[in-house]
Amino acid sequence: MADAIVIGAGLGGLSAAIHLAADGHRIEVLEAAPEAGGKAGTFEIDGVRLDTGPSVLTLPTVLDEVFARAGRRSGDLIDYVVFDPAFRYRFPDGAEVTLHHRVDDTIDAVRDTLGARAGDELASFLDYAAAIWEAAAPSFVYGDAPRWTTLLFGGLETLRAVSKIDPLTTMQRAIDARVHDEHLRAILLRYATYNGSDARRAPATPNCIAHVEIGLGGYGVRGGIHRLVDALVDTATGLGVRFAFDTPVERILTAQGAVRGVASARGEHRADLVVANADAAHVFTSLLPRPRRATEDRSMSGWTALLSTKKRERVAHTVFFPRDYVQEFADVFDAGRPPEEPTVYVCAPRLSAELDPWKDREALFVMVNAPTADHAFDEDEVRAKAMARLEAEGAIEGAEILWSRTPQGLADRFPGTLGALYGAASNGPSAAFSRPPNRDKTLRGLYYASGSAHPGGGMPLALLSGRAAARAAQEDLLCSASA
Ligand SMILES: Cc1cc2nc3c(=O)[nH]c(=O)nc-3n(C[C@H](O)[C@H](O)[C@H](O)COP(=O)(O)OP(=O)(O)OC[C@H]3O[C@@H](n4cnc5c(N)ncnc54)[C@H](O)[C@@H]3O)c2cc1C
């Protein structure tokens, strides 16, 4: 019998397992897939593993701290890659904007390409975004799940913090009020997609993502993001964590209001603590003995592909914007269809991960935003539009698709998600309060550690979710031991 079972070996599950094992608990991780990583997965070609999920790591100190909890240094396990130029944004009118690793270089580049006013507006927008981050991060990201009661009875200080996080206007309105250049507006609006939300409806609070990526910087991992997953598995194993792959959990076992373990096809696994890294919606609707309703408001999904193409001069990340970027949110969230004229995102692992195994060719990761899998999706059409844009831009030549995944493919691989990339969307001021907290409200011993629980999606937040779930479990254990 393990002290705790973790359902899923995604980033949140690995982080929870490491924190709990570092606290001295015996941990067993049961993973449905044959390998760890979850959305941070891979596809292998010619013996080379290519990432099929995340490509930009922000807030690397969060990862460093997970390794440090196990007494290890991230520098001994992985190498961060600083890509500079970092992002290139291309627009149909021929405009091109380059973002760099250092914020001052980015502001200079925006001044050079979009003019002095745009440069000044970006600088002041980033100050505004940094102020949101500083007010929001301690409680909404690093702290326990926010509650309405804290807000109502938190006093003047809480009210001051809330006014700084700008929750009563939308991302789009806040951007439009501060930025005049259409190109810069599109670049900033796109941060809504970093948690899969609709920039027209999301509160302005996620505007802080611009500060996190442009101000604090994005990183790659040499060899690919999956190296980070390997390092987490190695760290967990070093602490005695046991992994069972190809082991989907079918049910959470309960008795007298508390968890007693889980059941998989291999039998019953007894434990007094269960940490769910699987999507909270999957737990609610399929694993609990008494199913509950899951949120309807999902973050967006996407069509993703890996291509092989002739090597080209490029930067680590390129975004090809459409003529009307706001229309993309209307297509995905209002009409429930893939964008008529999609934004195409391209990541070049040759630069982002310094992975360059082929002589004349290189692999590219491509992504197009899409609605969740409960809407119609014509893969041929989306693929044709994405490839035509990349060819027209000279970004690919003689390209061949090695692998692709539709929203339905994501939904099948990650049960309960409907293919949503980041759990629930942040499409209203109350989103942070409706996200599942890390401790189940009714069942003793059940915790949530994933991008679908507090504090939300994206790699650093999923890792923090694991830490918060482990912290809640440890607090409860100490409480019951002293009772
Ligand atoms: C295409 C794509 C691009 C992305 N880009 C970025 C990016 O650039 N930067 C960034 O920070 N984030 C990005 N993300 C988001 C990031 O990958 C996720 O937020 C994060 O990896 C989610 O981790 P998680 O802890 O929620 O676990 P998940 O990755 O959701 O893994 C959950 C695990 O639980 C397992 N599981 C589910 N049900 C069961 C069951 N019943 N029994 C056993 N196991 C089960 C699954 O198999 C899976 O391994 C991207 C995601 C995708 C898909």
The ligand as an ORCA input file, in Angstrom:
! r2SCAN-3c Opt
* xyz 0 1
  C      -0.015     21.756    -28.208
  C       0.247     22.349    -26.840
  C       1.070     23.455    -26.735
  C       1.323     23.995    -25.479
  N       2.210     25.051    -25.378
  C       2.612     25.465    -24.166
  C       3.732     26.339    -24.031
  O       4.387     26.705    -25.009
  N       4.091     26.729    -22.770
  C       3.419     26.269    -21.664
  O       3.803     26.648    -20.540
  N       2.381     25.414    -21.766
  C       1.976     24.997    -22.980
  N       0.980     24.053    -23.093
  C       0.244     23.657    -21.887
  C       0.996     22.652    -21.042
  O       1.521     21.634    -21.851
  C       0.031     22.053    -20.043
  O      -0.624     23.090    -19.312
  C       0.704     21.141    -19.023
  O       1.653     20.286    -19.630
  C      -0.414     20.346    -18.380
  O       0.086     19.524    -17.373
  P      -0.910     18.739    -16.413
  O      -0.206     18.610    -15.106
  O      -2.237     19.391    -16.403
  O      -1.012     17.291    -16.999
  P      -1.436     16.725    -18.425
  O      -0.382     17.069    -19.388
  O      -2.832     17.069    -18.743
  O      -1.314     15.171    -18.125
  C      -2.286     14.465    -17.403
  C      -1.864     13.023    -17.393
  O      -2.880     12.253    -16.729
  C      -3.025     11.042    -17.438
  N      -4.361     10.497    -17.167
  C      -5.551     11.026    -17.509
  N      -6.552     10.253    -17.066
  C      -5.984      9.191    -16.448
  C      -6.507      8.042    -15.790
  N      -7.810      7.810    -15.674
  N      -5.615      7.163    -15.254
  C      -4.275      7.369    -15.350
  N      -3.739      8.440    -15.969
  C      -4.584      9.348    -16.501
  C      -2.837     11.415    -18.896
  O      -2.498     10.286    -19.681
  C      -1.712     12.431    -18.790
  O      -0.441     11.834    -18.909
  C       0.708     23.475    -24.327
  C      -0.123     22.351    -24.435
  C      -0.339     21.775    -25.674
  C      -1.170     20.521    -25.778
*
